[in-house]
Amino acid sequence: MLLLAGALLERLRSVQGEVERTLVAAEVMSLRTELQLAAASAISRGQESQLKQWPGRNPLELAGRPAEGANLPTSAGGARIGQSWRWAAEEGVLVYEFEDGERLALRVARADGGRAEGWGIGGGLLLVSERRPSR
């Protein structure tokens, strides 16, 4: 009986990890869309020059979200799933650390020079995603 309970708990942790990864991926897609809309809005207002100041800034703020309290969505029962995002100003990245220790960092970068790969958000900018394995 104890072996069965242990196996069930391990499987539950695995499922929770997959749910967390799915929610993070959905948040990144949502943030990417919000940044694309913000960049398009600036361009349509003739304020494209402001986009040059985006690299190194918090993507949440650029998307018009509050920079604090950037938690992942809650479950249907109201429990928060996963960790919260944090802004690492010294690195210029928005960081999410998974339960297993893996780290996801998002940053806004210029698309010129071919140095960075990411999702185009307009105005010659990319949202770059960097994963680092658990330590």
N, CA, C and O atoms as a MOPAC input file, in Angstrom:
PM7 MOZYME 1SCF
protein

 N      0.81700 1    -1.18700 1     0.00000 1
 C      0.00000 1     0.00000 1     0.00000 1
 C      0.87200 1     1.26700 1     0.00000 1
 O      0.57200 1     2.23600 1    -0.69600 1
 N      1.94500 1     1.24300 1     0.78400 1
 C      2.83500 1     2.39200 1     0.84000 1
 C      3.53500 1     2.61300 1    -0.49800 1
 O      3.75400 1     3.75300 1    -0.90900 1
 N      3.88300 1     1.52900 1    -1.17000 1
 C      4.51600 1     1.65300 1    -2.47800 1
 C      3.56800 1     2.29600 1    -3.48500 1
 O      3.97600 1     3.13100 1    -4.29200 1
 N      2.32000 1     1.90200 1    -3.42700 1
 C      1.31700 1     2.47100 1    -4.32800 1
 C      1.12900 1     3.96400 1    -4.04500 1
 O      1.04300 1     4.76900 1    -4.97300 1
 N      1.06800 1     4.32400 1    -2.77700 1
 C      0.92300 1     5.73800 1    -2.41100 1
 C      2.13100 1     6.54000 1    -2.87200 1
 O      1.98000 1     7.65800 1    -3.36500 1
 N      3.32200 1     5.98300 1    -2.71800 1
 C      4.53300 1     6.66300 1    -3.16600 1
 C      4.53600 1     6.85600 1    -4.67300 1
 O      4.91200 1     7.92000 1    -5.16500 1
 N      4.12100 1     5.83600 1    -5.40300 1
 C      4.06400 1     5.93200 1    -6.87100 1
 C      3.03900 1     6.97500 1    -7.30200 1
 O      3.27600 1     7.72500 1    -8.24800 1
 N      1.90200 1     7.02500 1    -6.61200 1
 C      0.87300 1     8.02100 1    -6.94100 1
 C      1.36200 1     9.43900 1    -6.67100 1
 O      1.10100 1    10.34900 1    -7.45800 1
 N      2.06500 1     9.62600 1    -5.56700 1
 C      2.60000 1    10.95200 1    -5.25600 1
 C      3.62800 1    11.40000 1    -6.29100 1
 O      3.64500 1    12.56500 1    -6.68700 1
 N      4.47900 1    10.48600 1    -6.72600 1
 C      5.47500 1    10.82200 1    -7.75000 1
 C      4.79700 1    11.18900 1    -9.06500 1
 O      5.21700 1    12.12700 1    -9.74200 1
 N      3.76600 1    10.46400 1    -9.42100 1
 C      3.02800 1    10.75900 1   -10.65700 1
 C      2.32300 1    12.11200 1   -10.54700 1
 O      2.27000 1    12.86300 1   -11.52100 1
 N      1.78800 1    12.42200 1    -9.38100 1
 C      1.13600 1    13.70600 1    -9.16400 1
 C      2.13100 1    14.85300 1    -9.33400 1
 O      1.80500 1    15.86900 1    -9.94800 1
 N      3.34500 1    14.69900 1    -8.79500 1
 C      4.37800 1    15.72000 1    -8.97100 1
 C      4.71600 1    15.91100 1   -10.44000 1
 O      4.92500 1    17.03600 1   -10.89400 1
 N      4.77000 1    14.83100 1   -11.16900 1
 C      5.07500 1    14.89700 1   -12.60000 1
 C      3.98000 1    15.65300 1   -13.34700 1
 O      4.27400 1    16.49700 1   -14.19400 1
 N      2.73700 1    15.35800 1   -13.04100 1
 C      1.61000 1    16.03800 1   -13.68800 1
 C      1.60300 1    17.51200 1   -13.32100 1
 O      1.35500 1    18.36000 1   -14.17800 1
 N      1.87200 1    17.83000 1   -12.06500 1
 C      1.92100 1    19.22800 1   -11.64100 1
 C      3.02300 1    19.97900 1   -12.38100 1
 O      2.83800 1    21.13900 1   -12.74900 1
 N      4.15600 1    19.33900 1   -12.60300 1
 C      5.24100 1    19.95500 1   -13.35200 1
 C      4.83500 1    20.24900 1   -14.78600 1
 O      5.17800 1    21.29900 1   -15.32900 1
 N      4.11300 1    19.33300 1   -15.39700 1
 C      3.64900 1    19.55000 1   -16.77100 1
 C      2.60000 1    20.66400 1   -16.83200 1
 O      2.58400 1    21.45300 1   -17.77700 1
 N      1.73400 1    20.72300 1   -15.83600 1
 C      0.74300 1    21.80600 1   -15.77300 1
 C      1.46400 1    23.14500 1   -15.63700 1
 O      1.10300 1    24.12000 1   -16.29700 1
 N      2.47200 1    23.18800 1   -14.78700 1
 C      3.23900 1    24.41800 1   -14.59200 1
 C      3.89500 1    24.85300 1   -15.90800 1
 O      3.83900 1    26.03100 1   -16.26100 1
 N      4.50800 1    23.92800 1   -16.62800 1
 C      5.15700 1    24.25400 1   -17.90300 1
 C      4.15200 1    24.74000 1   -18.94200 1
 O      4.44000 1    25.65400 1   -19.71500 1
 N      2.98100 1    24.12900 1   -18.95400 1
 C      1.93700 1    24.55100 1   -19.89000 1
 C      1.46300 1    25.96000 1   -19.56700 1
 O      1.27500 1    26.77300 1   -20.47200 1
 N      1.26700 1    26.25600 1   -18.29100 1
 C      0.83600 1    27.59400 1   -17.89200 1
 C      1.89500 1    28.64600 1   -18.20700 1
 O      1.56400 1    29.75400 1   -18.63100 1
 N      3.15100 1    28.30800 1   -18.00300 1
 C      4.23200 1    29.24800 1   -18.31000 1
 C      4.26200 1    29.51100 1   -19.81700 1
 O      4.38700 1    30.65800 1   -20.24400 1
 N      4.14800 1    28.45500 1   -20.62000 1
 C      4.14100 1    28.62200 1   -22.08000 1
 C      2.97300 1    29.50400 1   -22.51500 1
 O      3.12700 1    30.33900 1   -23.40700 1
 N      1.80800 1    29.32700 1   -21.89400 1
 C      0.65000 1    30.16200 1   -22.22500 1
 C      0.88800 1    31.61700 1   -21.82500 1
 O      0.49700 1    32.53100 1   -22.55000 1
 N      1.52500 1    31.83400 1   -20.67700 1
 C      1.83600 1    33.19400 1   -20.23900 1
 C      2.82400 1    33.86500 1   -21.18900 1
 O      2.68600 1    35.05100 1   -21.48900 1
 N      3.81200 1    33.12000 1   -21.66000 1
 C      4.78800 1    33.67600 1   -22.59800 1
 C      4.09800 1    34.05400 1   -23.91100 1
 O      4.37000 1    35.11400 1   -24.47400 1
 N      3.20700 1    33.18700 1   -24.39500 1
 C      2.47600 1    33.50000 1   -25.63300 1
 C      1.60700 1    34.73600 1   -25.45500 1
 O      1.54000 1    35.58600 1   -26.34300 1
 N      0.94600 1    34.83500 1   -24.31800 1
 C      0.10000 1    35.99200 1   -24.03500 1
 C      0.93500 1    37.26900 1   -23.95200 1
 O      0.55500 1    38.29800 1   -24.51100 1
 N      2.05800 1    37.20500 1   -23.26300 1
 C      2.93400 1    38.36300 1   -23.13400 1
 C      3.47200 1    38.78200 1   -24.49900 1
 O      3.55000 1    39.97100 1   -24.80500 1
 N      3.83800 1    37.80300 1   -25.30900 1
 C      4.33500 1    38.09600 1   -26.65100 1
 C      3.28300 1    38.86000 1   -27.45700 1
 O      3.60300 1    39.84400 1   -28.12300 1
 N      2.03900 1    38.41200 1   -27.39800 1
 C      0.95000 1    39.08700 1   -28.11500 1
 C      0.73700 1    40.49700 1   -27.58300 1
 O      0.54200 1    41.43000 1   -28.36200 1
 N      0.77200 1    40.66200 1   -26.26400 1
 C      0.59900 1    41.97900 1   -25.66400 1
 C      1.71500 1    42.93500 1   -26.09400 1
 O      1.46400 1    44.11100 1   -26.35500 1
 N      2.94100 1    42.42900 1   -26.16500 1
 C      4.06100 1    43.26200 1   -26.61000 1
 C      3.92300 1    43.63900 1   -28.08100 1
 O      4.24300 1    44.76300 1   -28.46800 1
 N      3.44900 1    42.70500 1   -28.90100 1
 C      3.22500 1    43.00900 1   -30.31700 1
 C      2.17100 1    44.10300 1   -30.47200 1
 O      2.32100 1    44.99800 1   -31.30400 1
 N      1.11600 1    44.03200 1   -29.68100 1
 C      0.06700 1    45.06100 1   -29.73600 1
 C      0.59500 1    46.40700 1   -29.24600 1
 O      0.27700 1    47.44400 1   -29.83000 1
 N      1.38900 1    46.40200 1   -28.19000 1
 C      1.95300 1    47.65400 1   -27.66900 1
 C      2.89700 1    48.28300 1   -28.68800 1
 O      2.88300 1    49.50000 1   -28.87800 1
 N      3.71900 1    47.46000 1   -29.34600 1
 C      4.63700 1    47.97900 1   -30.36500 1
 C      3.86100 1    48.51700 1   -31.55500 1
 O      4.19100 1    49.58300 1   -32.07400 1
 N      2.83500 1    47.79900 1   -31.99600 1
 C      2.02200 1    48.26400 1   -33.13000 1
 C      1.32100 1    49.56600 1   -32.79100 1
 O      1.19400 1    50.44700 1   -33.64200 1
 N      0.86500 1    49.69200 1   -31.55100 1
 C      0.20900 1    50.92300 1   -31.12000 1
 C      1.18200 1    52.10600 1   -31.16200 1
 O      0.83300 1    53.18700 1   -31.63600 1
 N      2.39400 1    51.89300 1   -30.66800 1
 C      3.39400 1    52.96700 1   -30.69100 1
 C      3.72100 1    53.36400 1   -32.13300 1
 O      3.86100 1    54.54900 1   -32.43500 1
 N      3.84100 1    52.38600 1   -33.01000 1
 C      4.15400 1    52.66800 1   -34.41300 1
 C      3.01600 1    53.43200 1   -35.06500 1
 O      3.24600 1    54.39100 1   -35.80100 1
 N      1.78100 1    53.00600 1   -34.79500 1
 C      0.63400 1    53.67700 1   -35.42400 1
 C      0.44100 1    55.10700 1   -34.92500 1
 O     -0.14600 1    55.93400 1   -35.62200 1
 N      0.93200 1    55.40000 1   -33.72000 1
 C      0.85300 1    56.76500 1   -33.17700 1
 C      2.05200 1    57.61200 1   -33.58900 1
 O      2.17500 1    58.76500 1   -33.17700 1
 N      2.93800 1    57.03500 1   -34.40400 1
 C      4.12700 1    57.77000 1   -34.83100 1
 C      5.19200 1    57.86600 1   -33.76100 1
 O      6.03700 1    58.76000 1   -33.80800 1
 N      5.16800 1    56.96000 1   -32.79600 1
 C      6.12200 1    56.98200 1   -31.68600 1
 C      7.10000 1    55.80600 1   -31.76200 1
 O      7.52900 1    55.27700 1   -30.73700 1
 N      7.44400 1    55.41000 1   -32.97900 1
 C      8.34100 1    54.27600 1   -33.17500 1
 C      9.69700 1    54.49600 1   -32.50800 1
 O     10.34500 1    53.53200 1   -32.10200 1
 N     10.13100 1    55.74700 1   -32.38900 1
 C     11.42900 1    56.01900 1   -31.76500 1
 C     11.45400 1    55.56900 1   -30.30200 1
 O     12.52300 1    55.27100 1   -29.77000 1
 N     10.29600 1    55.51600 1   -29.64800 1
 C     10.24500 1    55.05100 1   -28.25300 1
 C     10.62400 1    53.58000 1   -28.12300 1
 O     11.07500 1    53.14000 1   -27.06500 1
 N     10.43700 1    52.82200 1   -29.20400 1
 C     10.75200 1    51.39600 1   -29.16100 1
 C     12.24800 1    51.14900 1   -28.97600 1
 O     12.64800 1    50.08000 1   -28.51500 1
 N     13.06600 1    52.12100 1   -29.32800 1
 C     14.51100 1    51.97500 1   -29.15300 1
 C     14.89100 1    51.87900 1   -27.68000 1
 O     15.97400 1    51.40000 1   -27.34300 1
 N     14.00100 1    52.33500 1   -26.80700 1
 C     14.27100 1    52.32200 1   -25.36600 1
 C     13.77700 1    51.03200 1   -24.69800 1
 O     13.99100 1    50.84200 1   -23.50100 1
 N     13.13000 1    50.15800 1   -25.44600 1
 C     12.57400 1    48.93400 1   -24.86700 1
 C     13.60300 1    47.90900 1   -24.41800 1
 O     13.41900 1    47.31800 1   -23.35400 1
 N     14.68500 1    47.66100 1   -25.16900 1
 C     15.63900 1    46.64100 1   -24.70900 1
 C     16.14300 1    46.94900 1   -23.29800 1
 O     16.50500 1    48.08200 1   -22.98100 1
 N     16.15500 1    45.90800 1   -22.46100 1
 C     16.60100 1    46.06800 1   -21.08100 1
 C     15.50100 1    46.44800 1   -20.11000 1
 O     15.72900 1    46.49400 1   -18.90200 1
 N     14.29900 1    46.72300 1   -20.62800 1
 C     13.17900 1    47.08100 1   -19.74500 1
 C     12.31300 1    45.85100 1   -19.47300 1
 O     12.35600 1    44.86500 1   -20.20800 1
 N     11.53800 1    45.93500 1   -18.41600 1
 C     10.68100 1    44.82600 1   -17.99700 1
 C      9.56700 1    44.59800 1   -19.02100 1
 O      8.76300 1    45.50000 1   -19.25900 1
 N      9.50500 1    43.40000 1   -19.63500 1
 C      8.45700 1    43.12100 1   -20.61800 1
 C      7.03800 1    43.26500 1   -20.06700 1
 O      6.12200 1    43.62200 1   -20.80700 1
 N      6.84800 1    42.99100 1   -18.76900 1
 C      5.51400 1    43.14500 1   -18.18100 1
 C      5.06900 1    44.60200 1   -18.21700 1
 O      3.92900 1    44.89700 1   -18.57500 1
 N      5.95800 1    45.50500 1   -17.85100 1
 C      5.62800 1    46.93500 1   -17.88000 1
 C      5.36900 1    47.40700 1   -19.30400 1
 O      4.43900 1    48.17600 1   -19.54700 1
 N      6.19000 1    46.94800 1   -20.24800 1
 C      6.02200 1    47.34800 1   -21.64100 1
 C      4.67200 1    46.88600 1   -22.19200 1
 O      4.08100 1    47.54300 1   -23.04900 1
 N      4.19700 1    45.74700 1   -21.68800 1
 C      2.90600 1    45.21200 1   -22.13200 1
 C      1.73700 1    45.86400 1   -21.40300 1
 O      0.57800 1    45.56100 1   -21.68800 1
 N      2.03800 1    46.76200 1   -20.46100 1
 C      0.96900 1    47.43400 1   -19.72500 1
 C      0.46200 1    46.66800 1   -18.52400 1
 O     -0.58600 1    47.00700 1   -17.97500 1
 N      1.17300 1    45.65700 1   -18.10900 1
 C      0.79000 1    44.88400 1   -16.92400 1
 C      1.47800 1    45.46100 1   -15.69000 1
 O      2.53300 1    46.08500 1   -15.80400 1
 N      0.89100 1    45.25700 1   -14.52100 1
 C      1.60600 1    45.65100 1   -13.30500 1
 C      2.86600 1    44.80800 1   -13.17100 1
 O      2.82400 1    43.59600 1   -13.38100 1
 N      3.96700 1    45.42700 1   -12.83000 1
 C      5.24400 1    44.71600 1   -12.74500 1
 C      5.31800 1    43.81900 1   -11.52100 1
 O      6.14100 1    42.90400 1   -11.47700 1
 N      4.48300 1    44.06100 1   -10.53800 1
 C      4.50600 1    43.25500 1    -9.32200 1
 C      3.26800 1    42.37700 1    -9.28200 1
 O      2.24000 1    42.70400 1    -9.87400 1
 N      3.37700 1    41.26400 1    -8.58100 1
 C      2.24500 1    40.35000 1    -8.46500 1
 C      1.96600 1    39.62700 1    -9.76900 1
 O      0.81000 1    39.35700 1   -10.09500 1
 N      3.00800 1    39.31400 1   -10.51300 1
 C      2.84100 1    38.68100 1   -11.81600 1
 C      2.77700 1    37.16400 1   -11.68000 1
 O      3.57800 1    36.44500 1   -12.27700 1
 N      1.83200 1    36.68800 1   -10.90100 1
 C      1.70300 1    35.25500 1   -10.67300 1
 C      1.01400 1    34.58600 1   -11.84000 1
 O      0.28100 1    35.20800 1   -12.60900 1
 N      1.27200 1    33.31000 1   -11.94400 1
 C      0.57700 1    32.51700 1   -12.94700 1
 C     -0.89800 1    32.40000 1   -12.58100 1
 O     -1.27800 1    32.66600 1   -11.44100 1
 N     -1.72900 1    32.00500 1   -13.54100 1
 C     -3.16000 1    31.86500 1   -13.25300 1
 C     -3.41800 1    30.85400 1   -12.13600 1
 O     -2.56100 1    30.03100 1   -11.81400 1
 N     -4.58700 1    30.92900 1   -11.56700 1
 C     -4.96500 1    29.99400 1   -10.51600 1
 C     -5.76700 1    28.85200 1   -11.12000 1
 O     -6.30600 1    28.96300 1   -12.22100 1
 N     -5.83600 1    27.76200 1   -10.38400 1
 C     -6.62100 1    26.61300 1   -10.81800 1
 C     -8.09400 1    26.92500 1   -10.63800 1
 O     -8.45400 1    27.94900 1   -10.05700 1
 N     -8.94800 1    26.03800 1   -11.14000 1
 C    -10.39400 1    26.22600 1   -11.00600 1
 C    -10.79500 1    26.30000 1    -9.53900 1
 O    -11.76900 1    26.97200 1    -9.19600 1
 N    -10.05500 1    25.61700 1    -8.66900 1
 C    -10.34300 1    25.64200 1    -7.24500 1
 C     -9.78400 1    26.85700 1    -6.53400 1
 O    -10.03900 1    27.05000 1    -5.34600 1
 N     -9.02100 1    27.68700 1    -7.24600 1
 C     -8.49300 1    28.90300 1    -6.65800 1
 C     -7.05500 1    28.81500 1    -6.18500 1
 O     -6.46800 1    29.83200 1    -5.81800 1
 N     -6.47100 1    27.61600 1    -6.18600 1
 C     -5.08200 1    27.47500 1    -5.74000 1
 C     -4.14500 1    27.98600 1    -6.82200 1
 O     -4.35400 1    27.73500 1    -8.00900 1
 N     -3.10100 1    28.71100 1    -6.39800 1
 C     -2.11900 1    29.20700 1    -7.36000 1
 C     -1.25200 1    28.04200 1    -7.80200 1
 O     -0.78400 1    27.25100 1    -6.98300 1
 N     -1.04500 1    27.94600 1    -9.10100 1
 C     -0.22300 1    26.87900 1    -9.65100 1
 C      1.11000 1    27.47900 1   -10.06300 1
 O      1.14900 1    28.45500 1   -10.81200 1
 N      2.18900 1    26.90700 1    -9.58500 1
 C      3.50800 1    27.37200 1    -9.99300 1
 C      4.00600 1    28.54100 1    -9.15800 1
 O      3.40400 1    28.91800 1    -8.15300 1
 N      5.10700 1    29.09400 1    -9.59700 1
 C      5.78100 1    30.18600 1    -8.91100 1
 C      5.31400 1    31.52400 1    -9.47700 1
 O      4.29500 1    31.59200 1   -10.16400 1
 N      6.05000 1    32.56700 1    -9.19200 1
 C      5.74100 1    33.85700 1    -9.77900 1
 C      6.94400 1    34.34900 1   -10.57500 1
 O      8.08100 1    33.94000 1   -10.33900 1
 N      6.66700 1    35.22100 1   -11.50800 1
 C      7.71900 1    35.84700 1   -12.29100 1
 C      8.38800 1    36.90800 1   -11.42400 1
 O      7.75100 1    37.49300 1   -10.54900 1
 N      9.66200 1    37.15100 1   -11.66600 1
 C     10.34600 1    38.25100 1   -10.97600 1
 C     11.23100 1    38.97500 1   -11.98400 1
 O     11.76500 1    38.37100 1   -12.91400 1
 N     11.37200 1    40.26700 1   -11.78200 1
 C     12.18400 1    41.09800 1   -12.65500 1
 C     13.57800 1    41.18200 1   -12.07000 1
 O     13.75700 1    41.69200 1   -10.96400 1
 N     14.58000 1    40.68200 1   -12.80500 1
 C     15.98000 1    40.75900 1   -12.39500 1
 C     16.60200 1    41.94500 1   -13.13200 1
 O     17.16100 1    41.78500 1   -14.21700 1
 N     16.50200 1    43.12600 1   -12.53900 1
 C     16.92800 1    44.36800 1   -13.19600 1
 C     18.40500 1    44.34800 1   -13.56200 1
 O     18.78700 1    44.86300 1   -14.61300 1
 N     19.24800 1    43.75600 1   -12.70300 1
 C     20.68200 1    43.73900 1   -12.98100 1
 C     21.02200 1    42.95800 1   -14.24800 1
 O     22.02300 1    43.24400 1   -14.90600 1
 N     20.18900 1    41.97000 1   -14.59000 1
 C     20.39200 1    41.18600 1   -15.80700 1
 C     19.52200 1    41.68400 1   -16.96200 1
 O     19.77600 1    41.35600 1   -18.12100 1
 N     18.50000 1    42.47300 1   -16.64300 1
 C     17.55900 1    42.93200 1   -17.65700 1
 C     16.67200 1    41.82500 1   -18.18100 1
 O     16.32100 1    41.80600 1   -19.36000 1
 N     16.29900 1    40.88000 1   -17.28200 1
 C     15.47000 1    39.74600 1   -17.69500 1
 C     14.30900 1    39.53800 1   -16.72900 1
 O     14.39800 1    39.83100 1   -15.53700 1
 N     13.22800 1    39.02700 1   -17.28400 1
 C     12.07100 1    38.59200 1   -16.51200 1
 C     12.26800 1    37.09500 1   -16.28500 1
 O     12.38500 1    36.33500 1   -17.24600 1
 N     12.30500 1    36.66800 1   -15.02600 1
 C     12.71300 1    35.30200 1   -14.68200 1
 C     11.56500 1    34.51400 1   -14.09000 1
 O     10.78000 1    35.02200 1   -13.28900 1
 N     11.48600 1    33.24000 1   -14.51000 1
 C     10.58300 1    32.26900 1   -13.89400 1
 C     11.42200 1    31.05500 1   -13.53700 1
 O     12.12700 1    30.51200 1   -14.38700 1
 N     11.34900 1    30.62500 1   -12.28400 1
 C     12.07700 1    29.43700 1   -11.86000 1
 C     11.07700 1    28.32400 1   -11.57800 1
 O     10.20200 1    28.44900 1   -10.72100 1
 N     11.23000 1    27.23300 1   -12.32200 1
 C     10.34800 1    26.09000 1   -12.16500 1
 C     10.66200 1    25.35400 1   -10.87300 1
 O     11.73200 1    25.52600 1   -10.28800 1
 N      9.72000 1    24.53500 1   -10.43700 1
 C      9.89900 1    23.75300 1    -9.21400 1
 C     11.15300 1    22.88700 1    -9.27200 1
 O     11.80800 1    22.67400 1    -8.25200 1
 N     11.49000 1    22.38700 1   -10.46500 1
 C     12.65200 1    21.50500 1   -10.58400 1
 C     13.97000 1    22.28000 1   -10.67600 1
 O     15.02900 1    21.67400 1   -10.84000 1
 N     13.91400 1    23.61000 1   -10.57300 1
 C     15.11400 1    24.42500 1   -10.58600 1
 C     15.46600 1    25.00300 1   -11.94400 1
 O     16.32700 1    25.87800 1   -12.03300 1
 N     14.81100 1    24.52900 1   -13.01700 1
 C     15.07500 1    25.10700 1   -14.33400 1
 C     14.63400 1    26.56300 1   -14.33500 1
 O     13.67000 1    26.93100 1   -13.66400 1
 N     15.35100 1    27.38600 1   -15.09500 1
 C     15.09500 1    28.83000 1   -15.10800 1
 C     14.76000 1    29.27700 1   -16.52400 1
 O     15.45400 1    28.92600 1   -17.47800 1
 N     13.69400 1    30.05200 1   -16.65100 1
 C     13.31900 1    30.65500 1   -17.92300 1
 C     13.49100 1    32.15800 1   -17.77500 1
 O     12.96300 1    32.76100 1   -16.84100 1
 N     14.23200 1    32.76200 1   -18.69900 1
 C     14.46200 1    34.20400 1   -18.67100 1
 C     13.96000 1    34.80100 1   -19.98100 1
 O     14.26200 1    34.29700 1   -21.06300 1
 N     13.19000 1    35.88100 1   -19.86900 1
 C     12.68900 1    36.59300 1   -21.04000 1
 C     13.28400 1    37.99000 1   -21.04500 1
 O     13.36400 1    38.65100 1   -20.01000 1
 N     13.70300 1    38.43100 1   -22.23100 1
 C     14.21700 1    39.78800 1   -22.35000 1
 C     13.84400 1    40.34100 1   -23.71200 1
 O     13.63400 1    39.59500 1   -24.66800 1
 N     13.76600 1    41.65900 1   -23.78200 1
 C     13.51600 1    42.34700 1   -25.04600 1
 C     14.87800 1    42.73300 1   -25.61300 1
 O     15.70400 1    43.32500 1   -24.91900 1
 N     15.10400 1    42.39200 1   -26.88200 1
 C     16.38700 1    42.66700 1   -27.53400 1
 C     16.15200 1    43.25300 1   -28.91800 1
 O     15.07000 1    43.11600 1   -29.48800 1
 N     17.16900 1    43.90200 1   -29.44500 1
 C     17.10900 1    44.40600 1   -30.81900 1
 C     17.29900 1    43.23700 1   -31.77500 1
 O     18.05900 1    42.31200 1   -31.48700 1
 N     16.62200 1    43.27500 1   -32.89200 1
 C     16.70400 1    42.19800 1   -33.87600 1
 C     17.90500 1    42.35600 1   -34.79100 1
 O     18.21900 1    41.43400 1   -35.54400 1
 N     18.57600 1    43.47600 1   -34.75100 1
 C     19.69700 1    43.72200 1   -35.66600 1
 C     20.92200 1    42.89300 1   -35.28900 1
 O     21.09200 1    42.49800 1   -34.13600 1
 N     21.74900 1    42.64500 1   -36.25800 1
 C     23.00300 1    41.94700 1   -36.01400 1
 C     22.89700 1    40.44100 1   -35.98100 1
 O     23.92500 1    39.76500 1   -35.98600 1
 N     21.69300 1    39.88200 1   -35.94800 1
 C     21.52900 1    38.44400 1   -35.97200 1
 C     22.06900 1    37.71500 1   -34.75800 1
 O     22.28900 1    36.50600 1   -34.81800 1
 N     22.29000 1    38.42400 1   -33.64800 1
 C     22.85100 1    37.78500 1   -32.45900 1
 C     21.80600 1    37.03300 1   -31.65400 1
 O     22.10300 1    35.97600 1   -31.09700 1
 N     20.60300 1    37.54800 1   -31.58400 1
 C     19.57700 1    36.94400 1   -30.74100 1
 C     18.49000 1    36.30500 1   -31.59600 1
 O     18.17400 1    36.77800 1   -32.68800 1
 N     17.93300 1    35.23100 1   -31.08000 1
 C     16.78900 1    34.59100 1   -31.72100 1
 C     15.61400 1    34.69900 1   -30.76700 1
 O     15.76100 1    34.51900 1   -29.55800 1
 N     14.44600 1    34.99500 1   -31.32200 1
 C     13.25700 1    35.11200 1   -30.49500 1
 C     12.05400 1    35.38600 1   -31.35400 1
 O     12.07300 1    35.16600 1   -32.56500 1
 N     11.00700 1    35.86800 1   -30.72200 1
 C      9.76900 1    36.18600 1   -31.41400 1
 C      9.76800 1    37.66100 1   -31.76800 1
 O      9.99000 1    38.50600 1   -30.90100 1
 N      9.52600 1    37.97700 1   -33.01400 1
 C      9.43600 1    39.37200 1   -33.42000 1
 C      8.24600 1    40.04800 1   -32.77600 1
 O      7.13900 1    39.51000 1   -32.77600 1
 N      8.47600 1    41.23900 1   -32.22300 1
 C      7.37100 1    41.97800 1   -31.60900 1
 C      7.14900 1    43.31700 1   -32.29800 1
 O      6.31700 1    44.10900 1   -31.85600 1
 N      7.87900 1    43.57800 1   -33.36900 1
 C      7.69100 1    44.81100 1   -34.12400 1
 C      8.75800 1    45.83600 1   -33.79700 1
 O      9.41400 1    45.76500 1   -32.75800 1
 N      8.91900 1    46.78100 1   -34.69100 1
 C      9.88100 1    47.85500 1   -34.47400 1
 C     11.31600 1    47.37900 1   -34.37500 1
 O     12.14000 1    48.03400 1   -33.73800 1
 N     11.63400 1    46.24400 1   -34.99800 1
 C     12.99000 1    45.71100 1   -34.94100 1
 C     13.36000 1    45.10200 1   -33.59800 1
 O     14.53900 1    45.03900 1   -33.25100 1
 N     12.35700 1    44.64900 1   -32.83400 1
 C     12.59700 1    44.07800 1   -31.50900 1
 C     12.18100 1    42.61900 1   -31.45300 1
 O     11.30800 1    42.17600 1   -32.19900 1
 N     12.81900 1    41.88300 1   -30.55900 1
 C     12.51500 1    40.47900 1   -30.32200 1
 C     12.24100 1    40.26200 1   -28.84100 1
 O     12.80200 1    40.94800 1   -27.98700 1
 N     11.36800 1    39.29600 1   -28.54600 1
 C     11.24100 1    38.78500 1   -27.18800 1
 C     12.05000 1    37.49400 1   -27.17200 1
 O     11.69100 1    36.51600 1   -27.82900 1
 N     13.13300 1    37.49900 1   -26.42600 1
 C     14.07200 1    36.38200 1   -26.40700 1
 C     13.81200 1    35.53100 1   -25.17000 1
 O     13.67400 1    36.04700 1   -24.06100 1
 N     13.74600 1    34.22700 1   -25.37900 1
 C     13.52400 1    33.27600 1   -24.30500 1
 C     14.78700 1    32.44300 1   -24.11900 1
 O     15.30400 1    31.87000 1   -25.07800 1
 N     15.28000 1    32.37800 1   -22.89300 1
 C     16.49600 1    31.61600 1   -22.58400 1
 C     16.20200 1    30.66300 1   -21.44700 1
 O     15.76300 1    31.08000 1   -20.37600 1
 N     16.44600 1    29.37100 1   -21.68000 1
 C     16.25000 1    28.37000 1   -20.64100 1
 C     17.60700 1    27.90900 1   -20.12600 1
 O     18.55200 1    27.71300 1   -20.88900 1
 N     17.67200 1    27.74600 1   -18.82900 1
 C     18.87900 1    27.21000 1   -18.21400 1
 C     18.47500 1    26.00200 1   -17.39000 1
 O     17.48400 1    26.04900 1   -16.66100 1
 N     19.22500 1    24.93200 1   -17.49700 1
 C     18.86000 1    23.71900 1   -16.74800 1
 C     18.96700 1    23.92400 1   -15.24600 1
 O     19.58900 1    24.87100 1   -14.76600 1
 N     18.34600 1    23.01100 1   -14.52700 1
 C     18.41800 1    23.07700 1   -13.06500 1
 C     19.85900 1    22.87000 1   -12.62800 1
 O     20.65100 1    22.21200 1   -13.30300 1
 N     20.16600 1    23.44200 1   -11.50100 1
 C     21.54800 1    23.37400 1   -10.98400 1
 C     21.75100 1    22.18900 1   -10.10700 1
 O     22.85000 1    21.98400 1    -9.59100 1

